[in-house]
């Protein structure tokens, strides 16, 4: 598979994972969970916006980027094993980078270093 086809496949998988996760509404507060897909920069995230009682809620629970044909997990503030989910849907283990870990730790992750 050439790089363009692989990138398109990975975009589709990333969107599927994030869209499914964003479909679950938090059990507390008045919080909207939405996806932000920036295809030009290949940056994809789940964003929560709203209020939990008197506390403002705003932030990204997941962010995945596609860089140089690899899926970079930049943020995962969930209990979901995003790496395994990506593998189950067809992303090669060697094409997943745990971007929130320092480079010297990535070699221990079982995924790509960069």
N, C-alpha and C positions, 0 to 999 in steps of 0.2 A: 504494500500500500504506500503510495507516495505521500509526502508531507502534507499537501493540500487536503487530500482525502482524509488523512488521519486527523488533521486539525478540525475539519468539519465534523467528523464523527465525535471527537472529544468535546466540541462545543455543544453538540446535541446531548451528549451524556451529562455534561456539567449542568446544562439548563434543566434537564429532567430531574436530577438529584435536588437542585436548589428549589425548583418549583414545587416539588412534592413536599419538601421540608417546610416551605413557606405557607403551604396550605393549612397547616395546623395552627389554630389560634391559641394563644396562651390562656391558661385557665384563670388568670388573674388580670385585673386592670382593664383599661380601655386601650388596647395596643393593636396597632395595625402592623402586620408582618407582610413585607413585600419583597420582590426581587428587583435588582438593578442589573441589567445586562448591557455592558458596554462592549459591543462587538469590535469596534474600531481599536480599542486598547486590549481586547480580550480579557476583560476584568468582569467578574460575575460575583454578585453577593446577595445575601439575605439581610434585610434591614428591618429593625423593629423601631416603631415610632409611636409614642402615645404617653399615657399616664397610668401609674399604679398608685391609686389614692392621690397623695399630694406630691409624689415623686415622678419626675420626668424620666421617661424611658426613651433612649435613642442610642442606637449602635448596631453594629454588624455582628451577627452570630456566626456567619460563614462568609469567607471570601476565597474564591478560586480564580486563579489567573492561568492563562495558557501562554507559555513563553517557550519559543524554540521547540515547538512540538511536544512540550511536556505540560502536564497539569500541576500547577503549584498550589498547594493548600496553604494559603497565607494566614487564615484565621479559622479556627474551629472552636467556638465557645459552646459546643453542644456535647451530648453524650454519644452522638452518632459517630461510628467509625467510617469517616468519609473515604479514606483510602480503600478500605475493603469494599465499600459500596461502589466506588469507581471501578475497581477490578471486576466485581461481579457483573457490571454493565459493559465491560469490554475494554477498559483502559489498561494497557500493559503496566505491570508493576514497575518496570524500569522507566516508565514515562510519568511517574508520580514523584513529586518532590515535596517534602514537608518543609515548606518555606518558613514557618514560624520557629523552627529549630535552628540553632547555629550550625554553620557548615561542618564543624568538627563532630557534631552529634548525628548528623544525617547518615553517616556511614554505618551507624548502628541501627537505623530505622528499618532496614529491609527494603527501602525504596531507593530511588535515585538520589545522588548527592546534589546534582544540579543539572 
